[in-house]
Amino acid sequence: MTSTSRTIVLITGANQGIGYAAAEQLLKQNNYYILLGSRNAENGAKAAAELDPSGESVEPITIDVADDDSIQKAADHITSKYGRLDVLVNNAGINNELALYWKQLENEEETKPDLAALRQVYRDAYEVNLFGAAITTEAFTPLLEKAVMKPARIVFVSSHTGSIGLRTDPSSPFYEKMSQASFPVYRSSKTAMNMLTLHYAAKFKEQGWKVNASCPNLTKSAFSRFSDLGRSPAESAVNIVRLATLSEDGESGQYSDENGVVAW
Ligand SMILES: NC(=O)c1ccc[n+]([C@@H]2O[C@H](COP(=O)([O-])OP(=O)(O)OC[C@H]3O[C@@H](n4cnc5c(N)ncnc54)[C@H](OP(=O)(O)O)[C@@H]3O)[C@@H](O)[C@H]2O)c1
């Protein structure tokens, strides 16, 4: 089976964790061809070879979503080799706030916060989690417009922690009083990503695209420093895969996990 007769999916940050697990599950569905995004070429090649030793169903694509040239190079490569994209999964993400949180705990007595360090943490998180997803979506829109395996689909990998609905609901586990552990940098970057989801869902409504956000839940991956409290990347990938494989009658403009709709 050639790539042209299959649904072509690009997953950013798929060399490990939830993105890798999503690629693995899509491959089991047989008619999917995976462009496995990785910011590090070597790690991408290794992950692609693990997933598909034959090389018939997975191609590693080097893409750093914090670097416009890298995004454009990836888009140009896919344009010249495949001429289209059917599904984009904006999965790449970072949680760089833990180190700052630990530092704050160590220096509780200090009254003056390190503003420059905090600004940098915000910049780095937003570069990947928000700007990266937005610019990648813009760069790949011309290819999604040429999708053959319709509907074209975009999945934003968000987080329950970005939900304002859950954050303000006292009965929700994501409701927290103001504390240092509230992780405002990461959470706000995902809240903003949710607005991107609604923006693109509205923008491509007429064309019938399915644009949705998924909440993985706490997962045992590099992102959470392999927290024992987290579940497996495979479990967290289930709803991402569902959204990446929606048919014409599937939803668009929704925020969900595997149990259903999540409050924005
Ligand atoms: N784990 C959780 O508890 C959890 C919960 C809710 C939501 N999420 C979200 O789920 C997504 C995947 O997380 P994960 O748990 O699978 O984490 P992970 O195992 O750390 O994987 C994150 C992936 O993103 C890549 N990445 C980081 N910066 C990048 C950049 N500038 N350009 C391209 N790729 C980049 C990483 O590349 P490297 O391998 O090179 O670092 C890695 O492949 C993230 O968006 C995260 O916010 C995770």
The ligand as an SDF file (V2000), in Angstrom:
LIG
                    3D

 48 52  0  0  0  0  0  0  0  0999 V2000
    2.4000   13.9830   30.6170 N   0  0  0  0  0  0  0  0  0  0  0  0
    1.3510   14.5720   31.1680 C   0  0  0  0  0  0  0  0  0  0  0  0
    1.0570   14.3770   32.3700 O   0  0  0  0  0  0  0  0  0  0  0  0
    0.4740   15.4660   30.3180 C   0  0  0  0  0  0  0  0  0  0  0  0
   -0.7740   15.8470   30.8410 C   0  0  0  0  0  0  0  0  0  0  0  0
   -1.5840   16.6720   30.0910 C   0  0  0  0  0  0  0  0  0  0  0  0
   -1.1540   17.1130   28.8440 C   0  0  0  0  0  0  0  0  0  0  0  0
    0.0520   16.7210   28.3610 N   0  0  0  0  0  0  0  0  0  0  0  0
    0.4560   17.2040   27.0270 C   0  0  0  0  0  0  0  0  0  0  0  0
    0.6990   16.0860   26.1920 O   0  0  0  0  0  0  0  0  0  0  0  0
    1.6680   16.4270   25.1940 C   0  0  0  0  0  0  0  0  0  0  0  0
    2.7240   15.3480   25.1190 C   0  0  0  0  0  0  0  0  0  0  0  0
    3.3460   15.2410   26.3740 O   0  0  0  0  0  0  0  0  0  0  0  0
    4.1000   13.9240   26.8630 P   0  0  0  0  0  0  0  0  0  0  0  0
    3.5820   13.5940   28.1980 O   0  0  0  0  0  0  0  0  0  0  0  0
    4.1040   12.8970   25.8080 O   0  0  0  0  0  0  0  0  0  0  0  0
    5.5560   14.5290   27.0680 O   0  0  0  0  0  0  0  0  0  0  0  0
    6.9950   14.0270   26.5530 P   0  0  0  0  0  0  0  0  0  0  0  0
    7.0970   12.5460   26.7010 O   0  0  0  0  0  0  0  0  0  0  0  0
    7.9540   14.9130   27.2390 O   0  0  0  0  0  0  0  0  0  0  0  0
    6.9300   14.3510   25.0030 O   0  0  0  0  0  0  0  0  0  0  0  0
    6.8770   15.6780   24.5590 C   0  0  0  0  0  0  0  0  0  0  0  0
    7.3260   15.7030   23.1280 C   0  0  0  0  0  0  0  0  0  0  0  0
    7.3290   17.0750   22.6880 O   0  0  0  0  0  0  0  0  0  0  0  0
    8.6000   17.3120   22.0910 C   0  0  0  0  0  0  0  0  0  0  0  0
    8.9810   18.7140   22.0830 N   0  0  0  0  0  0  0  0  0  0  0  0
    9.3250   19.5120   23.1190 C   0  0  0  0  0  0  0  0  0  0  0  0
    9.6770   20.7130   22.6520 N   0  0  0  0  0  0  0  0  0  0  0  0
    9.5740   20.6650   21.3000 C   0  0  0  0  0  0  0  0  0  0  0  0
    9.8090   21.5810   20.2470 C   0  0  0  0  0  0  0  0  0  0  0  0
   10.2870   22.8140   20.4810 N   0  0  0  0  0  0  0  0  0  0  0  0
    9.5870   21.1850   18.9680 N   0  0  0  0  0  0  0  0  0  0  0  0
    9.1370   19.9470   18.7130 C   0  0  0  0  0  0  0  0  0  0  0  0
    8.9370   19.0130   19.6530 N   0  0  0  0  0  0  0  0  0  0  0  0
    9.1340   19.3810   20.9390 C   0  0  0  0  0  0  0  0  0  0  0  0
    9.5660   16.4500   22.8900 C   0  0  0  0  0  0  0  0  0  0  0  0
   10.8070   16.3140   22.2020 O   0  0  0  0  0  0  0  0  0  0  0  0
   12.1280   15.7790   22.9770 P   0  0  0  0  0  0  0  0  0  0  0  0
   11.9870   14.2920   23.0750 O   0  0  0  0  0  0  0  0  0  0  0  0
   13.2310   16.2030   22.0750 O   0  0  0  0  0  0  0  0  0  0  0  0
   12.1500   16.4430   24.3240 O   0  0  0  0  0  0  0  0  0  0  0  0
    8.7490   15.1690   22.9550 C   0  0  0  0  0  0  0  0  0  0  0  0
    8.8330   14.4670   21.7530 O   0  0  0  0  0  0  0  0  0  0  0  0
    2.1930   17.8110   25.5800 C   0  0  0  0  0  0  0  0  0  0  0  0
    1.5840   18.7910   24.7770 O   0  0  0  0  0  0  0  0  0  0  0  0
    1.7500   17.9800   27.0240 C   0  0  0  0  0  0  0  0  0  0  0  0
    1.5460   19.3410   27.3660 O   0  0  0  0  0  0  0  0  0  0  0  0
    0.8720   15.8930   29.0640 C   0  0  0  0  0  0  0  0  0  0  0  0
  1  2  1  0
  2  3  2  0
  2  4  1  0
  4  5  1  0
  4 48  2  0
  5  6  2  0
  6  7  1  0
  7  8  2  0
  8  9  1  0
  8 48  1  0
  9 10  1  0
  9 46  1  0
 10 11  1  0
 11 12  1  0
 11 44  1  0
 12 13  1  0
 13 14  1  0
 14 15  2  0
 14 16  1  0
 14 17  1  0
 17 18  1  0
 18 19  2  0
 18 20  1  0
 18 21  1  0
 21 22  1  0
 22 23  1  0
 23 24  1  0
 23 42  1  0
 24 25  1  0
 25 26  1  0
 25 36  1  0
 26 27  1  0
 26 35  1  0
 27 28  2  0
 28 29  1  0
 29 30  1  0
 29 35  2  0
 30 31  1  0
 30 32  2  0
 32 33  1  0
 33 34  2  0
 34 35  1  0
 36 37  1  0
 36 42  1  0
 37 38  1  0
 38 39  2  0
 38 40  1  0
 38 41  1  0
 42 43  1  0
 44 45  1  0
 44 46  1  0
 46 47  1  0
M  CHG  2   8   1  16  -1
M  END
$$$$
